[in-house]
C-alpha cells in the first residue's frame, strides 16, 4: 500500500454526514451493487454490522457503502472503499486518500463497530 494516504482523524462531516444518530442505517454492497455484503444500524453508540459469515467482511474486496440517517433531517450518502485483508475494517475513499471507517466511527462519532 505504498503511496496510500490514511486519515486517522478524517470525518464524514465534511463529506455531508454531520452525525450518526441512533437509527442510522448502513448498507455495504459489492462494488457493482448487486450483492449485499453487510447491513447494520447504529444504536447506543454501537454500529452492529450483520454479515454473511457473522464475523467479518470479505477481505480485500472493493465495496460500496450507503449511509442513511433517520428523519427529520435525513442524509443519504454513498462511499466507495476497500475492505482490509482481515475483513474488520473498510478503507473509505475520501477523495484525497483513504480513511479507516472504524477509526472515523470511534474517534469522531464515539461509535463502536462490531460484527454479528
MDTraj code that builds the backbone (N, CA, C; nanometers):
import mdtraj as md
import numpy as np

residues = "UNK UNK UNK UNK UNK UNK UNK UNK UNK UNK UNK UNK UNK UNK UNK UNK UNK UNK UNK UNK UNK UNK UNK UNK UNK UNK UNK UNK UNK UNK UNK UNK UNK UNK UNK UNK UNK UNK UNK UNK UNK UNK UNK UNK UNK UNK UNK UNK UNK UNK UNK UNK UNK UNK UNK UNK UNK UNK UNK UNK UNK UNK UNK UNK UNK UNK UNK UNK UNK UNK UNK UNK UNK UNK UNK UNK UNK UNK UNK UNK UNK UNK UNK UNK UNK UNK UNK UNK UNK UNK UNK UNK UNK UNK UNK UNK UNK UNK UNK UNK UNK UNK UNK UNK UNK UNK UNK UNK UNK UNK UNK UNK UNK UNK UNK UNK".split()
xyz = np.array([
    [0.0827, -0.1180, 0.0000],
    [0.0000, 0.0000, 0.0000],
    [0.0876, 0.1249, 0.0000],
    [0.1924, 0.1200, -0.0735],
    [0.2836, 0.2331, -0.0818],
    [0.2132, 0.3487, -0.1507],
    [0.2301, 0.4672, -0.0958],
    [0.1716, 0.5866, -0.1548],
    [0.0281, 0.6142, -0.1111],
    [-0.0308, 0.5223, -0.0359],
    [-0.1679, 0.5440, 0.0089],
    [-0.1669, 0.6327, 0.1325],
    [-0.2526, 0.7304, 0.1342],
    [-0.2601, 0.8228, 0.2467],
    [-0.3767, 0.7805, 0.3354],
    [-0.3509, 0.7665, 0.4657],
    [-0.4564, 0.7316, 0.5600],
    [-0.4848, 0.8506, 0.6496],
    [-0.6109, 0.8774, 0.6736],
    [-0.6520, 0.9883, 0.7580],
    [-0.7124, 0.9319, 0.8857],
    [-0.6368, 0.9327, 0.9942],
    [-0.6907, 0.8779, 1.1181],
    [-0.7903, 0.9721, 1.1834],
    [-0.7822, 1.0993, 1.1531],
    [-0.8752, 1.1945, 1.2130],
    [-0.9775, 1.2451, 1.1127],
    [-0.9857, 1.1806, 0.9983],
    [-1.0825, 1.2233, 0.8971],
    [-1.2240, 1.2020, 0.9497],
    [-1.3144, 1.2868, 0.9073],
    [-1.4539, 1.2684, 0.9447],
    [-1.5384, 1.2652, 0.8195],
    [-1.6582, 1.2209, 0.8362],
    [-1.7549, 1.2228, 0.7274],
    [-1.8320, 1.3539, 0.7291],
    [-1.8060, 1.4370, 0.8316],
    [-1.8772, 1.5641, 0.8450],
    [-1.8572, 1.6505, 0.7215],
    [-1.7316, 1.6653, 0.6799],
    [-1.7022, 1.7461, 0.5623],
    [-1.7541, 1.6850, 0.4341],
    [-1.7933, 1.5582, 0.4404],
    [-1.8468, 1.4895, 0.3230],
    [-1.9986, 1.4807, 0.3278],
    [-2.0610, 1.5563, 0.4171],
    [-2.2070, 1.5642, 0.4191],
    [-2.2765, 1.4763, 0.5202],
    [-2.2033, 1.4177, 0.6157],
    [-2.2653, 1.3349, 0.7188],
    [-2.2271, 1.3924, 0.8559],
    [-2.3033, 1.4914, 0.9051],
    [-2.2653, 1.5609, 1.0279],
    [-2.2758, 1.4769, 1.1551],
    [-2.3660, 1.3786, 1.1584],
    [-2.3801, 1.2945, 1.2766],
    [-2.4351, 1.1588, 1.2350],
    [-2.4183, 1.0618, 1.3237],
    [-2.4707, 0.9269, 1.3007],
    [-2.5557, 0.8885, 1.4218],
    [-2.6779, 0.9435, 1.4291],
    [-2.7633, 0.9174, 1.5455],
    [-2.8187, 0.7750, 1.5451],
    [-2.8757, 0.7355, 1.6597],
    [-2.9441, 0.6061, 1.6669],
    [-3.0419, 0.5948, 1.5509],
    [-3.0469, 0.4777, 1.4915],
    [-3.1359, 0.4543, 1.3782],
    [-3.0684, 0.4726, 1.2432],
    [-2.9447, 0.5239, 1.2420],
    [-2.8719, 0.5372, 1.1153],
    [-2.8484, 0.3979, 1.0573],
    [-2.8821, 0.3813, 0.9308],
    [-2.8674, 0.2534, 0.8608],
    [-2.7414, 0.2552, 0.7746],
    [-2.6694, 0.1442, 0.7735],
    [-2.5506, 0.1275, 0.6909],
    [-2.5720, 0.0038, 0.6047],
    [-2.5509, 0.0178, 0.4751],
    [-2.5596, -0.0948, 0.3820],
    [-2.4277, -0.1033, 0.3072],
    [-2.3676, -0.2211, 0.3062],
    [-2.2428, -0.2438, 0.2343],
    [-2.2701, -0.3476, 0.1271],
    [-2.2379, -0.3103, 0.0030],
    [-2.2626, -0.3990, -0.1111],
    [-2.1332, -0.4213, -0.1889],
    [-2.1410, -0.5148, -0.2827],
    [-2.0308, -0.5326, -0.3757],
    [-2.0152, -0.4041, -0.4564],
    [-1.9020, -0.3890, -0.5215],
    [-1.8753, -0.2645, -0.5940],
    [-1.9816, -0.2354, -0.6987],
    [-2.0325, -0.3385, -0.7640],
    [-2.1361, -0.3150, -0.8652],
    [-2.2749, -0.2989, -0.8033],
    [-2.2854, -0.3228, -0.6725],
    [-2.4118, -0.3017, -0.6025],
    [-2.5087, -0.4176, -0.6085],
    [-2.4697, -0.5274, -0.6723],
    [-2.5610, -0.6396, -0.6916],
    [-2.5706, -0.7327, -0.5706],
    [-2.4665, -0.7361, -0.4877],
    [-2.4631, -0.8301, -0.3762],
    [-2.4532, -0.7558, -0.2435],
    [-2.5452, -0.7853, -0.1524],
    [-2.5390, -0.7285, -0.0181],
    [-2.4347, -0.8040, 0.0622],
    [-2.3396, -0.7308, 0.1201],
    [-2.2324, -0.7920, 0.1988],
    [-2.2620, -0.7801, 0.3474],
    [-2.3135, -0.6652, 0.3887],
    [-2.3463, -0.6440, 0.5298],
    [-2.4457, -0.5292, 0.5414],
    [-2.5189, -0.5312, 0.6505],
    [-2.6069, -0.4191, 0.6822],
    [-2.6147, -0.4065, 0.8323],
    [-2.6394, -0.2843, 0.8759],
    [-2.6454, -0.2637, 1.0199],
    [-2.7116, -0.1331, 1.0554],
    [-2.7202, -0.1112, 1.1858],
    [-2.7855, 0.0079, 1.2388],
    [-2.7108, 0.0564, 1.3617],
    [-2.7049, 0.1872, 1.3764],
    [-2.6433, 0.2474, 1.4944],
    [-2.7469, 0.2501, 1.6066],
    [-2.7090, 0.1952, 1.7227],
    [-2.7914, 0.2007, 1.8436],
    [-2.6981, 0.2124, 1.9628],
    [-2.7237, 0.3072, 2.0505],
    [-2.6464, 0.3241, 2.1742],
    [-2.4960, 0.3308, 2.1480],
    [-2.4558, 0.4131, 2.0514],
    [-2.3152, 0.4351, 2.0175],
    [-2.2437, 0.3083, 1.9702],
    [-2.3197, 0.2151, 1.9120],
    [-2.2620, 0.0939, 1.8549],
    [-2.3234, 0.0705, 1.7176],
    [-2.2376, 0.0474, 1.6182],
    [-2.2836, 0.0053, 1.4864],
    [-2.2612, -0.1446, 1.4782],
    [-2.3700, -0.2193, 1.4715],
    [-2.3620, -0.3641, 1.4597],
    [-2.3874, -0.4006, 1.3146],
    [-2.2843, -0.4548, 1.2495],
    [-2.2977, -0.4982, 1.1109],
    [-2.3258, -0.6475, 1.1070],
    [-2.4344, -0.6842, 1.0419],
    [-2.4694, -0.8244, 1.0220],
    [-2.4105, -0.8682, 0.8888],
    [-2.3225, -0.9671, 0.8946],
    [-2.2530, -1.0151, 0.7757],
    [-2.2917, -1.1592, 0.7465],
    [-2.2600, -1.2035, 0.6263],
    [-2.2937, -1.3391, 0.5842],
    [-2.2239, -1.4444, 0.6708],
    [-2.0977, -1.4193, 0.7087],
    [-2.0255, -1.5195, 0.7885],
    [-2.0263, -1.4882, 0.9375],
    [-2.1015, -1.3858, 0.9777],
    [-2.1224, -1.3483, 1.1175],
    [-1.9979, -1.3019, 1.1921],
    [-1.8890, -1.2784, 1.1261],
    [-1.7691, -1.2352, 1.1972],
    [-1.7007, -1.1158, 1.1331],
    [-1.6839, -1.1178, 1.0017],
    [-1.6079, -1.0139, 0.9336],
    [-1.6618, -0.9923, 0.7928],
    [-1.6068, -0.8911, 0.7284],
    [-1.6345, -0.8661, 0.5876],
    [-1.5373, -0.9497, 0.5038],
    [-1.5678, -0.9757, 0.3777],
    [-1.4699, -1.0462, 0.2948],
    [-1.3457, -0.9587, 0.2755],
    [-1.2293, -1.0129, 0.3003],
    [-1.1058, -0.9358, 0.2960],
    [-1.0647, -0.8948, 0.1558],
    [-1.0062, -0.7743, 0.1460],
    [-0.9513, -0.7260, 0.0201],
    [-1.0529, -0.7083, -0.0907],
    [-1.1733, -0.6660, -0.0553],
    [-1.2835, -0.6559, -0.1512],
    [-1.3259, -0.5108, -0.1713],
    [-1.3415, -0.4705, -0.2968],
    [-1.3945, -0.3374, -0.3277],
    [-1.5433, -0.3368, -0.2948],
    [-1.5872, -0.2337, -0.2224],
    [-1.7265, -0.2259, -0.1777],
    [-1.7822, -0.0857, -0.1959],
    [-1.9130, -0.0782, -0.1868],
    [-1.9845, 0.0487, -0.1772],
    [-2.0563, 0.0498, -0.0438],
    [-2.0648, 0.1686, 0.0188],
    [-2.1345, 0.1831, 0.1449],
    [-2.2369, 0.2946, 0.1325],
    [-2.3577, 0.2676, 0.1779],
    [-2.4633, 0.3679, 0.1816],
    [-2.4951, 0.3958, 0.3279],
    [-2.4932, 0.5229, 0.3645],
    [-2.5295, 0.5665, 0.4992],
    [-2.6590, 0.6451, 0.4877],
    [-2.7592, 0.6053, 0.5668],
    [-2.8884, 0.6751, 0.5675],
    [-2.9228, 0.7074, 0.7116],
    [-2.9268, 0.8375, 0.7418],
    [-2.9639, 0.8794, 0.8771],
    [-3.1160, 0.8895, 0.8861],
    [-3.1700, 0.8824, 1.0090],
    [-3.3157, 0.8893, 1.0242],
    [-3.3724, 1.0281, 0.9962],
    [-3.5038, 1.0345, 0.9796],
    [-3.5759, 1.1604, 0.9642],
    [-3.5673, 1.2381, 1.0947],
    [-3.5877, 1.3660, 1.1063],
    [-3.6401, 1.4537, 1.0028],
    [-3.5317, 1.5133, 0.9125],
    [-3.4075, 1.5086, 0.9512],
    [-3.3007, 1.5683, 0.8695],
    [-3.2226, 1.4588, 0.7988],
    [-3.2944, 1.3768, 0.7258],
    [-3.2335, 1.2592, 0.6643],
    [-3.1210, 1.2953, 0.5684],
    [-3.0112, 1.2208, 0.5816],
    [-2.8976, 1.2318, 0.4903],
    [-2.8770, 1.0948, 0.4284],
    [-2.8614, 1.0902, 0.2965],
    [-2.8264, 0.9672, 0.2252],
    [-2.6951, 0.9946, 0.1558],
    [-2.5937, 0.9167, 0.1900],
    [-2.4613, 0.9419, 0.1341],
    [-2.3939, 0.8096, 0.1014],
    [-2.3332, 0.8020, -0.0164],
    [-2.2638, 0.6814, -0.0588],
    [-2.1136, 0.7017, -0.0633],
    [-2.0406, 0.5953, -0.0331],
    [-1.8953, 0.5954, -0.0358],
    [-1.8465, 0.4668, -0.1000],
    [-1.7270, 0.4722, -0.1559],
    [-1.6617, 0.3518, -0.2058],
    [-1.5430, 0.3233, -0.1171],
    [-1.5028, 0.1981, -0.1117],
    [-1.3892, 0.1629, -0.0286],
    [-1.3389, 0.0241, -0.0580],
    [-1.2429, -0.0165, 0.0231],
    [-1.1791, -0.1472, 0.0110],
    [-1.1713, -0.2072, 0.1503],
    [-1.2206, -0.3301, 0.1648],
    [-1.2114, -0.3940, 0.2954],
    [-1.0661, -0.4310, 0.3236],
    [-1.0292, -0.4273, 0.4512],
    [-0.8943, -0.4678, 0.4888],
    [-0.8808, -0.6188, 0.4713],
    [-0.7577, -0.6650, 0.4651],
    [-0.7339, -0.8082, 0.4432],
    [-0.7963, -0.8955, 0.5509],
    [-0.8014, -0.8446, 0.6760],
    [-0.8616, -0.9232, 0.7842],
    [-1.0141, -0.9089, 0.7898],
    [-1.0718, -0.8213, 0.7054],
    [-1.2168, -0.8053, 0.6985],
    [-1.2787, -0.7333, 0.8161],
    [-1.1985, -0.6641, 0.8971],
    [-1.2505, -0.5976, 1.0164],
    [-1.2655, -0.4468, 1.0006],
    [-1.2401, -0.3953, 0.8802],
    [-1.2480, -0.2507, 0.8578],
    [-1.2687, -0.2265, 0.7087],
    [-1.3065, -0.1026, 0.6768],
    [-1.3187, -0.0581, 0.5379],
    [-1.2353, 0.0675, 0.5236],
    [-1.1503, 0.0696, 0.4249],
    [-1.0724, 0.1890, 0.3941],
    [-1.1531, 0.2689, 0.2935],
    [-1.2180, 0.3752, 0.3415],
    [-1.3072, 0.4552, 0.2582],
    [-1.2287, 0.5517, 0.1712],
    [-1.2720, 0.5660, 0.0464],
    [-1.2136, 0.6648, -0.0436],
    [-1.2740, 0.7993, -0.0075],
    [-1.1899, 0.8889, 0.0445],
    [-1.2379, 1.0194, 0.0900],
    [-1.2028, 1.1310, -0.0069],
    [-1.1619, 1.0944, -0.1286],
    [-1.1295, 1.1946, -0.2293],
    [-0.9845, 1.2358, -0.2299],
    [-0.9252, 1.2501, -0.1125],
    [-0.7840, 1.2886, -0.1028],
    [-0.6994, 1.1753, -0.0453],
    [-0.7576, 1.0622, -0.0263],
    [-0.6898, 0.9461, 0.0297],
    [-0.7925, 0.8526, 0.0895],
    [-0.7448, 0.7525, 0.1591],
    [-0.8352, 0.6561, 0.2219],
    [-0.8313, 0.6710, 0.3731],
    [-0.9466, 0.6506, 0.4346],
    [-0.9582, 0.6606, 0.5792],
    [-1.0245, 0.5375, 0.6366],
    [-0.9798, 0.4952, 0.7532],
    [-1.0347, 0.3794, 0.8231],
    [-1.1746, 0.4120, 0.8747],
    [-1.2736, 0.3376, 0.8293],
    [-1.4106, 0.3574, 0.8756],
    [-1.4192, 0.3339, 1.0262],
    [-1.3524, 0.2322, 1.0750],
    [-1.3530, 0.2007, 1.2184],
    [-1.2982, 0.3186, 1.3005],
    [-1.1876, 0.3778, 1.2562],
    [-1.1281, 0.4905, 1.3288],
    [-1.2155, 0.6153, 1.3204],
    [-1.2750, 0.6382, 1.2032],
    [-1.3654, 0.7529, 1.1885],
    [-1.4824, 0.7385, 1.2850],
    [-1.5413, 0.6192, 1.2898],
    [-1.6531, 0.5967, 1.3823],
    [-1.6102, 0.6206, 1.5271],
    [-1.4991, 0.5624, 1.5658],
    [-1.4523, 0.5683, 1.7036],
    [-1.4077, 0.7080, 1.7450],
    [-1.3203, 0.7681, 1.6671],
    [-1.2594, 0.8939, 1.7071],
    [-1.3489, 1.0157, 1.6873],
    [-1.4332, 1.0125, 1.5876],
    [-1.5118, 1.1310, 1.5562],
    [-1.6586, 1.1221, 1.5952],
    [-1.7120, 1.0022, 1.6020],
    [-1.8536, 0.9870, 1.6364],
    [-1.8735, 0.9110, 1.7675],
    [-1.7621, 0.8605, 1.8261],
    [-1.7673, 0.7830, 1.9506],
    [-1.8562, 0.6592, 1.9367],
    [-1.8510, 0.5995, 1.8173],
    [-1.9313, 0.4807, 1.7871],
    [-1.8391, 0.3607, 1.7734],
    [-1.8770, 0.2515, 1.8357],
    [-1.8021, 0.1254, 1.8306],
    [-1.8571, 0.0411, 1.7163],
    [-1.7678, -0.0250, 1.6427],
    [-1.8064, -0.1130, 1.5322],
    [-1.7937, -0.2570, 1.5776],
    [-1.9015, -0.3337, 1.5597],
    [-1.8948, -0.4775, 1.5897],
    [-1.9676, -0.5550, 1.4810],
    [-1.9360, -0.6821, 1.4725],
    [-1.9947, -0.7702, 1.3716],
    [-2.0776, -0.8783, 1.4369],
    [-2.1882, -0.9140, 1.3717],
    [-2.2726, -1.0257, 1.4156],
    [-2.2992, -1.1154, 1.2989],
])
top = md.Topology()
chain = top.add_chain()
for i, resn in enumerate(residues, 1):
    res = top.add_residue(resn, chain, resSeq=i)
    for name in ("N", "CA", "C"):
        top.add_atom(name, md.element.get_by_symbol(name[0]), res)
traj = md.Trajectory(xyz[None], top)
